[in-house]
Amino acid sequence: MDGRTFDVDLVVFDKDGTLIDFHGLWDTRCRDAIERLCTHVEASPQLEA
């Protein structure tokens, strides 16, 4: 990240969402991105729904 290196001892994969709430983390970000995209392409109200 930014050209830096990290000495990593452990990587954890949270396949079933027991450690990180996927929807809590990404839901708002995805909705905001979709809203910006619809605004940018002047989407119809039907598409925005």
PDB file of N, CA, C and O in Angstrom:
ATOM      1  N   MET A   1       0.837  -1.175   0.000  1.00  0.00           N
ATOM      2  CA  MET A   1       0.000   0.000   0.000  1.00  0.00           C
ATOM      3  C   MET A   1       0.882   1.238   0.000  1.00  0.00           C
ATOM      4  O   MET A   1       1.730   1.403   0.877  1.00  0.00           O
ATOM      5  N   ASP A   2       0.689   2.075  -0.950  1.00  0.00           N
ATOM      6  CA  ASP A   2       1.477   3.303  -1.078  1.00  0.00           C
ATOM      7  C   ASP A   2       2.971   3.015  -1.122  1.00  0.00           C
ATOM      8  O   ASP A   2       3.771   3.815  -0.637  1.00  0.00           O
ATOM      9  N   GLY A   3       3.357   1.873  -1.701  1.00  0.00           N
ATOM     10  CA  GLY A   3       4.766   1.530  -1.815  1.00  0.00           C
ATOM     11  C   GLY A   3       5.388   0.990  -0.550  1.00  0.00           C
ATOM     12  O   GLY A   3       6.586   0.706  -0.526  1.00  0.00           O
ATOM     13  N   ARG A   4       4.601   0.839   0.508  1.00  0.00           N
ATOM     14  CA  ARG A   4       5.125   0.318   1.767  1.00  0.00           C
ATOM     15  C   ARG A   4       5.022  -1.200   1.790  1.00  0.00           C
ATOM     16  O   ARG A   4       4.172  -1.784   1.117  1.00  0.00           O
ATOM     17  N   THR A   5       5.874  -1.823   2.553  1.00  0.00           N
ATOM     18  CA  THR A   5       5.795  -3.265   2.757  1.00  0.00           C
ATOM     19  C   THR A   5       5.431  -3.538   4.207  1.00  0.00           C
ATOM     20  O   THR A   5       5.709  -2.731   5.095  1.00  0.00           O
ATOM     21  N   PHE A   6       4.812  -4.677   4.432  1.00  0.00           N
ATOM     22  CA  PHE A   6       4.372  -5.052   5.767  1.00  0.00           C
ATOM     23  C   PHE A   6       4.861  -6.455   6.076  1.00  0.00           C
ATOM     24  O   PHE A   6       4.855  -7.325   5.205  1.00  0.00           O
ATOM     25  N   ASP A   7       5.281  -6.672   7.296  1.00  0.00           N
ATOM     26  CA  ASP A   7       5.669  -7.997   7.757  1.00  0.00           C
ATOM     27  C   ASP A   7       4.414  -8.658   8.328  1.00  0.00           C
ATOM     28  O   ASP A   7       4.011  -8.375   9.456  1.00  0.00           O
ATOM     29  N   VAL A   8       3.804  -9.539   7.538  1.00  0.00           N
ATOM     30  CA  VAL A   8       2.526 -10.147   7.912  1.00  0.00           C
ATOM     31  C   VAL A   8       2.764 -11.536   8.471  1.00  0.00           C
ATOM     32  O   VAL A   8       3.455 -12.354   7.865  1.00  0.00           O
ATOM     33  N   ASP A   9       2.182 -11.794   9.637  1.00  0.00           N
ATOM     34  CA  ASP A   9       2.295 -13.105  10.267  1.00  0.00           C
ATOM     35  C   ASP A   9       1.040 -13.947  10.098  1.00  0.00           C
ATOM     36  O   ASP A   9       1.088 -15.167  10.258  1.00  0.00           O
ATOM     37  N   LEU A  10      -0.094 -13.308   9.773  1.00  0.00           N
ATOM     38  CA  LEU A  10      -1.353 -14.036   9.705  1.00  0.00           C
ATOM     39  C   LEU A  10      -2.307 -13.347   8.742  1.00  0.00           C
ATOM     40  O   LEU A  10      -2.408 -12.120   8.726  1.00  0.00           O
ATOM     41  N   VAL A  11      -3.003 -14.138   7.944  1.00  0.00           N
ATOM     42  CA  VAL A  11      -4.071 -13.645   7.078  1.00  0.00           C
ATOM     43  C   VAL A  11      -5.320 -14.441   7.428  1.00  0.00           C
ATOM     44  O   VAL A  11      -5.281 -15.671   7.474  1.00  0.00           O
ATOM     45  N   VAL A  12      -6.431 -13.747   7.675  1.00  0.00           N
ATOM     46  CA  VAL A  12      -7.677 -14.407   8.056  1.00  0.00           C
ATOM     47  C   VAL A  12      -8.711 -14.190   6.956  1.00  0.00           C
ATOM     48  O   VAL A  12      -8.961 -13.058   6.542  1.00  0.00           O
ATOM     49  N   PHE A  13      -9.306 -15.279   6.488  1.00  0.00           N
ATOM     50  CA  PHE A  13     -10.384 -15.211   5.511  1.00  0.00           C
ATOM     51  C   PHE A  13     -11.701 -15.455   6.235  1.00  0.00           C
ATOM     52  O   PHE A  13     -11.863 -16.471   6.912  1.00  0.00           O
ATOM     53  N   ASP A  14     -12.634 -14.534   6.096  1.00  0.00           N
ATOM     54  CA  ASP A  14     -13.918 -14.611   6.793  1.00  0.00           C
ATOM     55  C   ASP A  14     -15.001 -15.008   5.791  1.00  0.00           C
ATOM     56  O   ASP A  14     -15.840 -14.187   5.421  1.00  0.00           O
ATOM     57  N   LYS A  15     -14.981 -16.245   5.361  1.00  0.00           N
ATOM     58  CA  LYS A  15     -15.869 -16.735   4.309  1.00  0.00           C
ATOM     59  C   LYS A  15     -17.350 -16.625   4.664  1.00  0.00           C
ATOM     60  O   LYS A  15     -18.155 -16.262   3.807  1.00  0.00           O
ATOM     61  N   ASP A  16     -17.724 -16.925   5.884  1.00  0.00           N
ATOM     62  CA  ASP A  16     -19.140 -16.964   6.245  1.00  0.00           C
ATOM     63  C   ASP A  16     -19.631 -15.731   6.995  1.00  0.00           C
ATOM     64  O   ASP A  16     -20.784 -15.699   7.424  1.00  0.00           O
ATOM     65  N   GLY A  17     -18.794 -14.723   7.162  1.00  0.00           N
ATOM     66  CA  GLY A  17     -19.222 -13.469   7.773  1.00  0.00           C
ATOM     67  C   GLY A  17     -19.338 -13.486   9.283  1.00  0.00           C
ATOM     68  O   GLY A  17     -20.082 -12.684   9.848  1.00  0.00           O
ATOM     69  N   THR A  18     -18.633 -14.368   9.947  1.00  0.00           N
ATOM     70  CA  THR A  18     -18.714 -14.404  11.406  1.00  0.00           C
ATOM     71  C   THR A  18     -17.844 -13.336  12.062  1.00  0.00           C
ATOM     72  O   THR A  18     -18.091 -12.961  13.208  1.00  0.00           O
ATOM     73  N   LEU A  19     -16.841 -12.848  11.362  1.00  0.00           N
ATOM     74  CA  LEU A  19     -15.948 -11.834  11.931  1.00  0.00           C
ATOM     75  C   LEU A  19     -16.289 -10.427  11.450  1.00  0.00           C
ATOM     76  O   LEU A  19     -16.219  -9.469  12.221  1.00  0.00           O
ATOM     77  N   ILE A  20     -16.657 -10.305  10.186  1.00  0.00           N
ATOM     78  CA  ILE A  20     -16.948  -9.005   9.587  1.00  0.00           C
ATOM     79  C   ILE A  20     -18.348  -9.047   8.988  1.00  0.00           C
ATOM     80  O   ILE A  20     -18.673  -9.962   8.232  1.00  0.00           O
ATOM     81  N   ASP A  21     -19.170  -8.069   9.319  1.00  0.00           N
ATOM     82  CA  ASP A  21     -20.524  -7.974   8.779  1.00  0.00           C
ATOM     83  C   ASP A  21     -20.438  -7.391   7.372  1.00  0.00           C
ATOM     84  O   ASP A  21     -20.283  -6.181   7.211  1.00  0.00           O
ATOM     85  N   PHE A  22     -20.536  -8.243   6.356  1.00  0.00           N
ATOM     86  CA  PHE A  22     -20.386  -7.819   4.966  1.00  0.00           C
ATOM     87  C   PHE A  22     -21.386  -6.721   4.615  1.00  0.00           C
ATOM     88  O   PHE A  22     -21.006  -5.696   4.049  1.00  0.00           O
ATOM     89  N   HIS A  23     -22.656  -6.927   4.946  1.00  0.00           N
ATOM     90  CA  HIS A  23     -23.685  -5.948   4.581  1.00  0.00           C
ATOM     91  C   HIS A  23     -23.482  -4.629   5.323  1.00  0.00           C
ATOM     92  O   HIS A  23     -23.671  -3.556   4.750  1.00  0.00           O
ATOM     93  N   GLY A  24     -23.108  -4.708   6.567  1.00  0.00           N
ATOM     94  CA  GLY A  24     -22.853  -3.487   7.324  1.00  0.00           C
ATOM     95  C   GLY A  24     -21.681  -2.696   6.762  1.00  0.00           C
ATOM     96  O   GLY A  24     -21.671  -1.466   6.808  1.00  0.00           O
ATOM     97  N   LEU A  25     -20.697  -3.408   6.234  1.00  0.00           N
ATOM     98  CA  LEU A  25     -19.500  -2.763   5.700  1.00  0.00           C
ATOM     99  C   LEU A  25     -19.725  -2.201   4.297  1.00  0.00           C
ATOM    100  O   LEU A  25     -19.280  -1.091   4.001  1.00  0.00           O
ATOM    101  N   TRP A  26     -20.408  -2.950   3.432  1.00  0.00           N
ATOM    102  CA  TRP A  26     -20.497  -2.591   2.021  1.00  0.00           C
ATOM    103  C   TRP A  26     -21.837  -2.033   1.568  1.00  0.00           C
ATOM    104  O   TRP A  26     -21.893  -1.385   0.523  1.00  0.00           O
ATOM    105  N   ASP A  27     -22.918  -2.255   2.306  1.00  0.00           N
ATOM    106  CA  ASP A  27     -24.250  -1.857   1.851  1.00  0.00           C
ATOM    107  C   ASP A  27     -24.332  -0.372   1.516  1.00  0.00           C
ATOM    108  O   ASP A  27     -24.755  -0.005   0.420  1.00  0.00           O
ATOM    109  N   THR A  28     -23.932   0.476   2.446  1.00  0.00           N
ATOM    110  CA  THR A  28     -24.011   1.926   2.220  1.00  0.00           C
ATOM    111  C   THR A  28     -23.096   2.358   1.086  1.00  0.00           C
ATOM    112  O   THR A  28     -23.475   3.203   0.275  1.00  0.00           O
ATOM    113  N   ARG A  29     -21.910   1.796   1.020  1.00  0.00           N
ATOM    114  CA  ARG A  29     -20.968   2.158  -0.049  1.00  0.00           C
ATOM    115  C   ARG A  29     -21.521   1.782  -1.415  1.00  0.00           C
ATOM    116  O   ARG A  29     -21.408   2.556  -2.365  1.00  0.00           O
ATOM    117  N   CYS A  30     -22.115   0.603  -1.519  1.00  0.00           N
ATOM    118  CA  CYS A  30     -22.689   0.161  -2.796  1.00  0.00           C
ATOM    119  C   CYS A  30     -23.872   1.029  -3.191  1.00  0.00           C
ATOM    120  O   CYS A  30     -23.996   1.424  -4.351  1.00  0.00           O
ATOM    121  N   ARG A  31     -24.743   1.327  -2.234  1.00  0.00           N
ATOM    122  CA  ARG A  31     -25.904   2.174  -2.526  1.00  0.00           C
ATOM    123  C   ARG A  31     -25.462   3.569  -2.980  1.00  0.00           C
ATOM    124  O   ARG A  31     -26.037   4.121  -3.919  1.00  0.00           O
ATOM    125  N   ASP A  32     -24.461   4.136  -2.334  1.00  0.00           N
ATOM    126  CA  ASP A  32     -23.947   5.453  -2.725  1.00  0.00           C
ATOM    127  C   ASP A  32     -23.363   5.415  -4.131  1.00  0.00           C
ATOM    128  O   ASP A  32     -23.583   6.334  -4.920  1.00  0.00           O
ATOM    129  N   ALA A  33     -22.621   4.357  -4.448  1.00  0.00           N
ATOM    130  CA  ALA A  33     -22.021   4.229  -5.782  1.00  0.00           C
ATOM    131  C   ALA A  33     -23.101   4.105  -6.851  1.00  0.00           C
ATOM    132  O   ALA A  33     -22.993   4.714  -7.915  1.00  0.00           O
ATOM    133  N   ILE A  34     -24.130   3.329  -6.578  1.00  0.00           N
ATOM    134  CA  ILE A  34     -25.229   3.167  -7.535  1.00  0.00           C
ATOM    135  C   ILE A  34     -25.968   4.484  -7.727  1.00  0.00           C
ATOM    136  O   ILE A  34     -26.333   4.839  -8.848  1.00  0.00           O
ATOM    137  N   GLU A  35     -26.186   5.199  -6.641  1.00  0.00           N
ATOM    138  CA  GLU A  35     -26.863   6.496  -6.730  1.00  0.00           C
ATOM    139  C   GLU A  35     -26.055   7.478  -7.575  1.00  0.00           C
ATOM    140  O   GLU A  35     -26.619   8.182  -8.413  1.00  0.00           O
ATOM    141  N   ARG A  36     -24.749   7.531  -7.363  1.00  0.00           N
ATOM    142  CA  ARG A  36     -23.888   8.424  -8.165  1.00  0.00           C
ATOM    143  C   ARG A  36     -23.899   8.016  -9.634  1.00  0.00           C
ATOM    144  O   ARG A  36     -23.932   8.873 -10.517  1.00  0.00           O
ATOM    145  N   LEU A  37     -23.870   6.708  -9.900  1.00  0.00           N
ATOM    146  CA  LEU A  37     -23.891   6.223 -11.279  1.00  0.00           C
ATOM    147  C   LEU A  37     -25.202   6.602 -11.959  1.00  0.00           C
ATOM    148  O   LEU A  37     -25.193   7.069 -13.098  1.00  0.00           O
ATOM    149  N   CYS A  38     -26.323   6.406 -11.277  1.00  0.00           N
ATOM    150  CA  CYS A  38     -27.624   6.761 -11.846  1.00  0.00           C
ATOM    151  C   CYS A  38     -27.703   8.256 -12.138  1.00  0.00           C
ATOM    152  O   CYS A  38     -28.256   8.662 -13.161  1.00  0.00           O
ATOM    153  N   THR A  39     -27.158   9.067 -11.253  1.00  0.00           N
ATOM    154  CA  THR A  39     -27.139  10.511 -11.475  1.00  0.00           C
ATOM    155  C   THR A  39     -26.269  10.855 -12.679  1.00  0.00           C
ATOM    156  O   THR A  39     -26.639  11.697 -13.497  1.00  0.00           O
ATOM    157  N   HIS A  40     -25.126  10.207 -12.785  1.00  0.00           N
ATOM    158  CA  HIS A  40     -24.184  10.488 -13.874  1.00  0.00           C
ATOM    159  C   HIS A  40     -24.772  10.140 -15.240  1.00  0.00           C
ATOM    160  O   HIS A  40     -24.563  10.874 -16.206  1.00  0.00           O
ATOM    161  N   VAL A  41     -25.501   9.036 -15.330  1.00  0.00           N
ATOM    162  CA  VAL A  41     -26.058   8.613 -16.622  1.00  0.00           C
ATOM    163  C   VAL A  41     -27.491   9.103 -16.814  1.00  0.00           C
ATOM    164  O   VAL A  41     -28.152   8.741 -17.788  1.00  0.00           O
ATOM    165  N   GLU A  42     -27.968   9.930 -15.878  1.00  0.00           N
ATOM    166  CA  GLU A  42     -29.329  10.461 -15.928  1.00  0.00           C
ATOM    167  C   GLU A  42     -30.337   9.328 -16.094  1.00  0.00           C
ATOM    168  O   GLU A  42     -31.144   9.325 -17.023  1.00  0.00           O
ATOM    169  N   ALA A  43     -30.272   8.373 -15.180  1.00  0.00           N
ATOM    170  CA  ALA A  43     -31.120   7.183 -15.230  1.00  0.00           C
ATOM    171  C   ALA A  43     -32.584   7.535 -14.989  1.00  0.00           C
ATOM    172  O   ALA A  43     -32.908   8.516 -14.321  1.00  0.00           O
ATOM    173  N   SER A  44     -33.454   6.705 -15.551  1.00  0.00           N
ATOM    174  CA  SER A  44     -34.891   6.894 -15.357  1.00  0.00           C
ATOM    175  C   SER A  44     -35.271   6.495 -13.932  1.00  0.00           C
ATOM    176  O   SER A  44     -34.556   5.720 -13.295  1.00  0.00           O
ATOM    177  N   PRO A  45     -36.381   7.013 -13.432  1.00  0.00           N
ATOM    178  CA  PRO A  45     -36.827   6.639 -12.082  1.00  0.00           C
ATOM    179  C   PRO A  45     -37.040   5.129 -11.925  1.00  0.00           C
ATOM    180  O   PRO A  45     -36.824   4.588 -10.840  1.00  0.00           O
ATOM    181  N   GLN A  46     -37.460   4.445 -12.996  1.00  0.00           N
ATOM    182  CA  GLN A  46     -37.658   3.000 -12.927  1.00  0.00           C
ATOM    183  C   GLN A  46     -36.340   2.284 -12.661  1.00  0.00           C
ATOM    184  O   GLN A  46     -36.305   1.324 -11.891  1.00  0.00           O
ATOM    185  N   LEU A  47     -35.271   2.731 -13.279  1.00  0.00           N
ATOM    186  CA  LEU A  47     -33.963   2.114 -13.071  1.00  0.00           C
ATOM    187  C   LEU A  47     -33.463   2.393 -11.659  1.00  0.00           C
ATOM    188  O   LEU A  47     -32.868   1.519 -11.028  1.00  0.00           O
ATOM    189  N   GLU A  48     -33.696   3.587 -11.165  1.00  0.00           N
ATOM    190  CA  GLU A  48     -33.238   3.947  -9.827  1.00  0.00           C
ATOM    191  C   GLU A  48     -33.949   3.156  -8.744  1.00  0.00           C
ATOM    192  O   GLU A  48     -33.389   2.929  -7.672  1.00  0.00           O
ATOM    193  N   ALA A  49     -35.178   2.734  -9.014  1.00  0.00           N
ATOM    194  CA  ALA A  49     -35.936   1.968  -8.019  1.00  0.00           C
ATOM    195  C   ALA A  49     -35.347   0.591  -7.926  1.00  0.00           C
ATOM    196  O   ALA A  49     -35.826  -0.234  -7.147  1.00  0.00           O
TER     197      ALA A  49
END
